[in-house]
C-alpha cells in the first residue's frame, strides 16, 4: 500500500458540498455509492492508525517511571502531520470520484 502522505497531497481537507448525481453516477444508486465509500473509509481509518502507530513506535522509550514524560519533537511533528490530513471519508470520496476504488456487485442468487 502506498504511503498516505503521497496519496493525499492534492486533496482539500475541508468538507464541501458535492453533487449527488456525480456520486451516484458510477453505480447508478446513491446508497450503493455511499456504502462503497463507507467501506473504503473504514479501510483508510485502519491504515492511517496503523501507519501512525508504526511511526510513533520508532520513538517509544520504555520507562518504569510513570511520572517521567519526555517530549520528542519528531513525535510531535508526526502527530501534527496526521492531524492535518483530510478526514478518511473525504479521501475515500475523492478516490471514488476519481475511479480509484475497485468494487463489484454481488450476484443475486434466487
DSSP file (Angstrom, degrees, kcal/mol; ACC not computed):
  #  RESIDUE AA STRUCTURE BP1 BP2  ACC     N-H-->O    O-->H-N    N-H-->O    O-->H-N    TCO  KAPPA ALPHA  PHI   PSI    X-CA   Y-CA   Z-CA
    1    1 A X              0   0    0      0, 0.0     3,-0.1     0, 0.0     0, 0.0   0.000 360.0 360.0 360.0 135.5    0.0    0.0    0.0
    2    2 A X        -     0   0    0      1,-0.1     2,-0.1     2,-0.1     5,-0.0  -0.284 360.0 -88.7 -67.7 153.2    1.3    3.4   -0.9
    3    3 A X    >>  -     0   0    0      1,-0.1     4,-1.3     2,-0.0     3,-0.6  -0.399  29.7-132.8 -62.8 135.6    2.3    5.9    1.8
    4    4 A X  H 3> S+     0   0    0      1,-0.2     4,-1.7     2,-0.2    -1,-0.1   0.859 102.8  66.6 -59.1 -36.4   -0.7    8.0    2.8
    5    5 A X  H 34 S+     0   0    0      1,-0.2    -1,-0.2     2,-0.2     4,-0.2   0.897 104.5  42.0 -52.3 -45.6    1.5   11.1    2.6
    6    6 A X  H X4 S+     0   0    0     -3,-0.6     3,-0.6     1,-0.2    -1,-0.2   0.819 111.9  54.2 -75.1 -31.7    1.9   10.7   -1.2
    7    7 A X  H 3< S+     0   0    0     -4,-1.3     3,-0.2     1,-0.2    -1,-0.2   0.773 110.2  43.5 -76.8 -25.9   -1.8    9.8   -1.9
    8    8 A X  T >< S+     0   0    0     -4,-1.7     3,-1.1     1,-0.2    -1,-0.2   0.237  76.3 111.4-107.0  14.6   -3.4   12.8   -0.2
    9    9 A X  T <  S+     0   0    0     -3,-0.6    -1,-0.2     1,-0.2    -2,-0.1   0.894  85.3  35.3 -57.1 -45.2   -1.2   15.6   -1.4
   10   10 A X  T 3  S+     0   0    0     -3,-0.2     2,-0.4     2,-0.1    -1,-0.2   0.356  91.2 111.5 -94.8   7.2   -3.8   17.3   -3.7
   11   11 A X    <   -     0   0    0     -3,-1.1     2,-0.5     1,-0.0    75,-0.1  -0.684  67.9-128.4 -89.2 130.2   -6.9   16.7   -1.6
   12   12 A X        -     0   0    0     -2,-0.4    -2,-0.1     1,-0.1    -1,-0.0  -0.634  13.2-150.8 -72.9 122.1   -8.6   19.6    0.0
   13   13 A X        +     0   0    0     -2,-0.5    74,-0.4    73,-0.1     2,-0.3   0.560  67.8  94.7 -74.9  -5.9   -9.0   18.7    3.7
   14   14 A X  S    S-     0   0    0     72,-0.1     2,-0.2     1,-0.1    -2,-0.1  -0.644  79.8-117.7 -90.0 142.3  -12.2   20.9    4.1
   15   15 A X        +     0   0    0     -2,-0.3     2,-0.3    71,-0.0    -2,-0.1  -0.524  39.8 174.4 -73.1 141.4  -15.7   19.5    3.7
   16   16 A X        -     0   0    0     -2,-0.2     0, 0.0     0, 0.0     0, 0.0  -0.976  37.7 -83.5-145.7 158.5  -17.6   21.0    0.8
   17   17 A X        -     0   0    0     -2,-0.3     2,-0.3     1,-0.0     0, 0.0  -0.313  46.0-158.9 -63.2 145.2  -21.0   20.4   -0.9
   18   18 A X        -     0   0    0      4,-0.0     2,-0.6     3,-0.0     3,-0.1  -0.901  23.1-108.6-125.9 154.1  -21.0   17.6   -3.5
   19   19 A X     >  -     0   0    0     -2,-0.3     4,-1.7     1,-0.2     3,-0.4  -0.729  22.7-154.1 -81.8 117.4  -23.2   16.8   -6.5
   20   20 A X  H  > S+     0   0    0     -2,-0.6     4,-2.7     1,-0.2     5,-0.2   0.839  93.3  57.3 -64.1 -33.0  -25.2   13.7   -5.5
   21   21 A X  H  > S+     0   0    0      1,-0.2     4,-1.4     2,-0.2    -1,-0.2   0.865 105.1  51.4 -66.3 -34.4  -25.7   12.7   -9.2
   22   22 A X  H  > S+     0   0    0     -3,-0.4     4,-0.5     2,-0.2    -1,-0.2   0.886 112.3  46.0 -68.0 -38.3  -21.9   12.7   -9.6
   23   23 A X  H  < S+     0   0    0     -4,-1.7     4,-0.4     1,-0.2     3,-0.3   0.902 116.4  44.5 -70.0 -41.0  -21.6   10.4   -6.6
   24   24 A X  H >X>S+     0   0    0     -4,-2.7     4,-3.2     1,-0.2     5,-0.5   0.695  93.7  87.7 -76.1 -18.8  -24.4    8.1   -7.7
   25   25 A X  H 3<5S+     0   0    0     -4,-1.4    -1,-0.2     1,-0.2    -2,-0.1   0.876  82.5  49.6 -51.4 -53.7  -23.1    8.0  -11.3
   26   26 A X  T 3<5S+     0   0    0     -4,-0.5    -1,-0.2    -3,-0.3    -2,-0.1   0.842 127.1  24.9 -61.1 -33.7  -20.7    5.1  -11.2
   27   27 A X  T <45S-     0   0    0     -3,-0.5    -1,-0.2    -4,-0.4    -2,-0.2   0.682  97.6-127.6-102.6 -21.5  -23.1    2.7   -9.5
   28   28 A X  T  <5S+     0   0    0     -4,-3.2     2,-0.4    -7,-0.1    -3,-0.2   0.452  86.4  77.8  86.6   0.3  -26.4    4.2  -10.6
   29   29 A X     >< -     0   0    0     -5,-0.5     4,-2.1    -6,-0.2     5,-0.2  -0.970  68.2-149.2-147.3 125.0  -27.5    4.3   -7.0
   30   30 A X  H  > S+     0   0    0     -2,-0.4     4,-2.4     1,-0.2     5,-0.2   0.859 100.2  53.5 -62.6 -36.0  -26.6    6.8   -4.3
   31   31 A X  H  > S+     0   0    0      2,-0.2     4,-2.0     1,-0.2    -1,-0.2   0.884 108.6  48.1 -70.5 -37.6  -26.9    4.3   -1.5
   32   32 A X  H  > S+     0   0    0      2,-0.2     4,-2.2     1,-0.2    -1,-0.2   0.919 112.3  50.2 -65.9 -42.2  -24.6    1.8   -3.2
   33   33 A X  H  X S+     0   0    0     -4,-2.1     4,-2.5     1,-0.2    -2,-0.2   0.925 111.4  47.8 -61.2 -44.8  -22.0    4.5   -3.8
   34   34 A X  H  X S+     0   0    0     -4,-2.4     4,-2.5     1,-0.2    -1,-0.2   0.854 109.5  53.5 -66.4 -34.6  -22.2    5.6   -0.2
   35   35 A X  H  X S+     0   0    0     -4,-2.0     4,-2.1     2,-0.2    -1,-0.2   0.907 110.4  47.2 -65.4 -40.8  -21.8    2.0    1.0
   36   36 A X  H  X S+     0   0    0     -4,-2.2     4,-2.1     2,-0.2    -2,-0.2   0.927 113.5  47.7 -64.8 -45.0  -18.6    1.7   -1.1
   37   37 A X  H  X S+     0   0    0     -4,-2.5     4,-2.3     1,-0.2    -2,-0.2   0.890 110.8  52.1 -63.5 -39.8  -17.3    5.0    0.2
   38   38 A X  H  X S+     0   0    0     -4,-2.5     4,-2.0     2,-0.2    -1,-0.2   0.897 109.2  49.2 -64.7 -40.6  -18.0    4.0    3.8
   39   39 A X  H  X S+     0   0    0     -4,-2.1     4,-1.9     1,-0.2    -1,-0.2   0.906 112.3  47.8 -65.9 -40.0  -16.2    0.7    3.4
   40   40 A X  H  X S+     0   0    0     -4,-2.1     4,-2.7     2,-0.2    -2,-0.2   0.875 107.9  56.3 -67.0 -36.4  -13.2    2.4    1.9
   41   41 A X  H  X S+     0   0    0     -4,-2.3     4,-2.4     1,-0.2    -2,-0.2   0.916 106.3  50.3 -59.6 -43.7  -13.3    5.0    4.7
   42   42 A X  H  X S+     0   0    0     -4,-2.0     4,-2.0     2,-0.2    -1,-0.2   0.912 110.7  49.4 -61.1 -42.7  -13.1    2.1    7.3
   43   43 A X  H  X S+     0   0    0     -4,-1.9     4,-2.5     1,-0.2    -2,-0.2   0.927 111.7  48.2 -62.1 -45.1  -10.1    0.7    5.4
   44   44 A X  H  X S+     0   0    0     -4,-2.7     4,-3.1     1,-0.2     5,-0.2   0.887 108.3  54.8 -63.7 -39.1   -8.3    4.1    5.3
   45   45 A X  H  X S+     0   0    0     -4,-2.4     4,-2.3     2,-0.2    -1,-0.2   0.927 111.0  44.8 -59.9 -45.9   -9.0    4.7    9.0
   46   46 A X  H  X S+     0   0    0     -4,-2.0     4,-2.5     2,-0.2    -2,-0.2   0.920 114.4  49.5 -64.4 -44.1   -7.3    1.4    9.9
   47   47 A X  H  X S+     0   0    0     -4,-2.5     4,-2.8     2,-0.2    -2,-0.2   0.921 111.9  47.6 -62.4 -44.9   -4.4    2.1    7.6
   48   48 A X  H  X S+     0   0    0     -4,-3.1     4,-2.6     2,-0.2    -1,-0.2   0.918 113.0  48.2 -62.4 -44.0   -3.9    5.6    8.9
   49   49 A X  H  X S+     0   0    0     -4,-2.3     4,-2.4    -5,-0.2    -2,-0.2   0.921 113.6  47.2 -63.4 -43.7   -4.0    4.4   12.5
   50   50 A X  H  X S+     0   0    0     -4,-2.5     4,-2.2     2,-0.2    -2,-0.2   0.927 113.1  48.3 -63.7 -45.3   -1.6    1.5   11.8
   51   51 A X  H  X S+     0   0    0     -4,-2.8     4,-2.1     2,-0.2    -2,-0.2   0.906 112.0  49.3 -62.8 -42.7    0.8    3.8    9.9
   52   52 A X  H  X S+     0   0    0     -4,-2.6     4,-2.3     1,-0.2    -1,-0.2   0.926 111.2  49.0 -63.3 -45.0    0.8    6.4   12.7
   53   53 A X  H  X S+     0   0    0     -4,-2.4     4,-1.9     1,-0.2    -1,-0.2   0.875 109.7  52.6 -64.2 -36.7    1.5    3.8   15.4
   54   54 A X  H  X S+     0   0    0     -4,-2.2     4,-0.8     1,-0.2    -1,-0.2   0.928 111.6  45.6 -63.0 -44.1    4.4    2.4   13.4
   55   55 A X  H  < S+     0   0    0     -4,-2.1     3,-0.4     1,-0.2     4,-0.3   0.867 114.2  48.0 -69.4 -35.4    6.0    5.8   13.0
   56   56 A X  H >< S+     0   0    0     -4,-2.3     3,-1.2     1,-0.2     4,-0.4   0.788 100.7  65.8 -75.9 -26.5    5.5    6.7   16.7
   57   57 A X  H >< S+     0   0    0     -4,-1.9     3,-1.0     1,-0.3    -1,-0.2   0.790  88.8  68.3 -64.2 -26.5    6.9    3.3   17.9
   58   58 A X  T 3< S+     0   0    0     -4,-0.8    -1,-0.3    -3,-0.4    -2,-0.2   0.806 106.6  39.5 -61.4 -27.6   10.2    4.3   16.5
   59   59 A X  T <  S+     0   0    0     -3,-1.2    -1,-0.3    -4,-0.3    -2,-0.2   0.407  86.9 126.4-101.5   0.4   10.4    6.9   19.2
   60   60 A X    <   -     0   0    0     -3,-1.0     2,-0.5    -4,-0.4    -3,-0.0  -0.370  39.1-167.5 -66.9 134.5    8.9    4.9   22.0
   61   61 A X        -     0   0    0     -2,-0.1     2,-0.5     2,-0.0    -2,-0.0  -0.987  16.2-137.2-123.0 122.5   11.1    4.7   25.1
   62   62 A X        +     0   0    0     -2,-0.5     2,-0.4     2,-0.0    -2,-0.0  -0.674  31.8 172.0 -81.8 129.0   10.1    2.1   27.8
   63   63 A X        -     0   0    0     -2,-0.5    -2,-0.0     1,-0.1     0, 0.0  -0.996  35.2-150.9-139.3 141.1   10.4    3.6   31.2
   64   64 A X  S    S+     0   0    0     -2,-0.4     2,-0.7     1,-0.0    -1,-0.1   0.658  80.0  85.1 -83.4 -16.5    9.4    2.3   34.6
   65   65 A X        -     0   0    0      1,-0.2     3,-0.4     3,-0.1    -1,-0.0  -0.781  58.3-168.7 -92.6 116.8    8.7    5.7   36.0
   66   66 A X  S    S+     0   0    0     -2,-0.7    -1,-0.2     1,-0.2    -2,-0.0   0.846  84.3  59.1 -71.4 -34.3    5.2    6.9   35.1
   67   67 A X  S    S+     0   0    0      1,-0.0     2,-0.8     2,-0.0    -1,-0.2   0.722  85.1  90.5 -70.5 -21.0    5.9   10.5   36.2
   68   68 A X        +     0   0    0     -3,-0.4     2,-0.5     2,-0.0    -3,-0.1  -0.675  52.9 171.8 -83.6 112.5    8.7   10.9   33.7
   69   69 A X        -     0   0    0     -2,-0.8     2,-0.5     2,-0.0    -3,-0.0  -0.978  11.5-166.4-122.0 121.5    7.3   12.2   30.4
   70   70 A X        -     0   0    0     -2,-0.5     2,-0.5     2,-0.0    -2,-0.0  -0.907  12.9-140.3-110.1 135.6    9.7   13.3   27.7
   71   71 A X        -     0   0    0     -2,-0.5     2,-0.5     4,-0.0     3,-0.1  -0.787  12.6-161.3 -93.9 133.0    8.6   15.3   24.7
   72   72 A X     >  -     0   0    0     -2,-0.5     4,-2.1     1,-0.1     5,-0.2  -0.965  12.6-149.6-116.2 122.4   10.1   14.4   21.5
   73   73 A X  H  > S+     0   0    0     -2,-0.5     4,-2.5     1,-0.2     5,-0.2   0.856  98.1  54.7 -61.1 -36.0    9.9   17.0   18.7
   74   74 A X  H  > S+     0   0    0      2,-0.2     4,-2.5     1,-0.2    -1,-0.2   0.913 107.8  49.5 -64.7 -41.7    9.8   14.3   16.0
   75   75 A X  H  > S+     0   0    0      1,-0.2     4,-2.5     2,-0.2    -2,-0.2   0.914 111.4  49.3 -61.3 -42.7    6.8   12.6   17.6
   76   76 A X  H  X S+     0   0    0     -4,-2.1     4,-2.5     2,-0.2    -2,-0.2   0.913 111.2  49.0 -64.5 -43.1    5.0   16.0   17.9
   77   77 A X  H  X S+     0   0    0     -4,-2.5     4,-2.2     2,-0.2    -2,-0.2   0.905 111.7  48.9 -64.2 -41.9    5.7   16.8   14.2
   78   78 A X  H  X S+     0   0    0     -4,-2.5     4,-2.1     2,-0.2    -2,-0.2   0.928 112.2  48.6 -63.2 -44.9    4.4   13.4   13.1
   79   79 A X  H  X S+     0   0    0     -4,-2.5     4,-1.7     1,-0.2    -2,-0.2   0.905 110.9  50.3 -62.3 -42.0    1.3   13.7   15.2
   80   80 A X  H  X S+     0   0    0     -4,-2.5     4,-1.5     2,-0.2    -1,-0.2   0.887 107.9  54.0 -64.2 -38.3    0.6   17.2   13.8
   81   81 A X  H  X S+     0   0    0     -4,-2.2     4,-0.7     1,-0.2     3,-0.4   0.940 110.0  46.1 -59.8 -47.2    1.0   15.9   10.3
   82   82 A X  H  < S+     0   0    0     -4,-2.1     3,-0.3     1,-0.2    -1,-0.2   0.799 108.9  56.0 -69.2 -27.7   -1.6   13.2   10.8
   83   83 A X  H  < S+     0   0    0     -4,-1.7    -1,-0.2     1,-0.2    -2,-0.2   0.825 106.7  50.9 -70.3 -30.5   -3.9   15.7   12.5
   84   84 A X  H  < S+     0   0    0     -4,-1.5    -1,-0.2    -3,-0.4    -2,-0.2   0.602  86.9 107.9 -83.2 -11.7   -3.8   17.9    9.4
   85   85 A X  S  < S-     0   0    0     -4,-0.7     3,-0.1    -3,-0.3   -80,-0.0  -0.274  82.5 -95.3 -62.9 151.6   -4.6   15.1    6.9
   86   86 A X        -     0   0    0    -78,-0.2    -1,-0.1   -75,-0.1   -73,-0.1  -0.302  50.7 -88.2 -62.4 153.5   -8.0   15.1    5.4
   87   87 A X    >>  -     0   0    0    -74,-0.4     4,-2.0     1,-0.1     3,-0.8  -0.337  36.9-117.4 -57.9 142.1  -10.7   13.0    7.0
   88   88 A X  H 3> S+     0   0    0      1,-0.3     4,-2.7     2,-0.2     5,-0.2   0.811 115.7  58.1 -55.5 -30.3  -10.7    9.4    5.7
   89   89 A X  H 3> S+     0   0    0      2,-0.2     4,-2.2     1,-0.2    -1,-0.3   0.882 106.1  48.2 -67.5 -36.6  -14.2   10.0    4.4
   90   90 A X  H <> S+     0   0    0     -3,-0.8     4,-2.2     2,-0.2    -2,-0.2   0.902 112.7  48.5 -68.8 -40.8  -13.0   12.9    2.3
   91   91 A X  H  X S+     0   0    0     -4,-2.0     4,-2.4     2,-0.2    -2,-0.2   0.935 112.4  48.5 -62.9 -46.3  -10.1   10.8    1.0
   92   92 A X  H  X S+     0   0    0     -4,-2.7     4,-2.5     1,-0.2    -2,-0.2   0.888 110.3  51.4 -63.2 -40.2  -12.4    7.9    0.1
   93   93 A X  H  X S+     0   0    0     -4,-2.2     4,-2.7     2,-0.2    -1,-0.2   0.923 110.6  48.3 -63.2 -44.0  -14.9   10.2   -1.7
   94   94 A X  H  X S+     0   0    0     -4,-2.2     4,-1.8     1,-0.2    -2,-0.2   0.911 111.8  49.7 -62.7 -42.2  -12.1   11.6   -3.8
   95   95 A X  H  <>S+     0   0    0     -4,-2.4     5,-2.9     2,-0.2     6,-0.5   0.912 112.1  48.7 -61.7 -41.8  -10.8    8.1   -4.6
   96   96 A X  H ><5S+     0   0    0     -4,-2.5     3,-1.3     1,-0.2    -2,-0.2   0.931 111.8  47.5 -64.1 -46.7  -14.3    7.1   -5.6
   97   97 A X  H 3<5S+     0   0    0     -4,-2.7    -1,-0.2     1,-0.3    -2,-0.2   0.789 111.7  51.4 -67.5 -27.3  -15.0   10.1   -7.8
   98   98 A X  T 3<5S-     0   0    0     -4,-1.8    -1,-0.3    -5,-0.2    -2,-0.2   0.418 115.4-115.4 -88.3   1.3  -11.6    9.6   -9.5
   99   99 A X  T < 5S+     0   0    0     -3,-1.3    -3,-0.2    -4,-0.3    -2,-0.1   0.778  77.7 128.4  73.0  26.9  -12.3    5.9  -10.2
  100  100 A X      < +     0   0    0     -5,-2.9     2,-0.5    -6,-0.2    -4,-0.2   0.450  48.2  84.7 -94.0  -2.0   -9.5    4.7   -8.0
  101  101 A X        -     0   0    0     -6,-0.5     2,-0.5    -5,-0.2   -64,-0.0  -0.889  67.5-147.5-106.2 127.0  -11.7    2.3   -6.0
  102  102 A X        +     0   0    0     -2,-0.5     2,-0.3     2,-0.0    -2,-0.0  -0.793  30.7 158.0 -89.7 131.3  -12.4   -1.2   -7.3
  103  103 A X        -     0   0    0     -2,-0.5     2,-0.3     2,-0.0   -67,-0.0  -0.969  19.1-166.8-146.4 160.3  -15.8   -2.6   -6.3
  104  104 A X        -     0   0    0     -2,-0.3     2,-0.3     0, 0.0    -2,-0.0  -0.992  23.0-116.0-148.1 153.2  -18.1   -5.2   -7.6
  105  105 A X        -     0   0    0     -2,-0.3     2,-0.3     1,-0.0     3,-0.0  -0.671  29.2-119.9 -88.8 142.7  -21.7   -6.2   -7.0
  106  106 A X        -     0   0    0     -2,-0.3     2,-0.2     1,-0.1    -1,-0.0  -0.606  34.8-111.7 -75.6 141.1  -22.6   -9.5   -5.5
  107  107 A X        -     0   0    0     -2,-0.3     2,-0.7     1,-0.1    -1,-0.1  -0.526  25.3-121.8 -74.9 140.2  -24.8  -11.6   -7.8
  108  108 A X        -     0   0    0     -2,-0.2     2,-0.6     2,-0.0    -1,-0.1  -0.736  28.4-164.6 -82.6 117.7  -28.3  -12.1   -6.7
  109  109 A X              0   0    0     -2,-0.7    -3,-0.0     1,-0.1    -2,-0.0  -0.909 360.0 360.0-106.7 122.8  -28.9  -15.8   -6.4
  110  110 A X              0   0    0     -2,-0.6    -1,-0.1     0, 0.0    -2,-0.0   0.413 360.0 360.0-113.8 360.0  -32.5  -16.9   -6.2
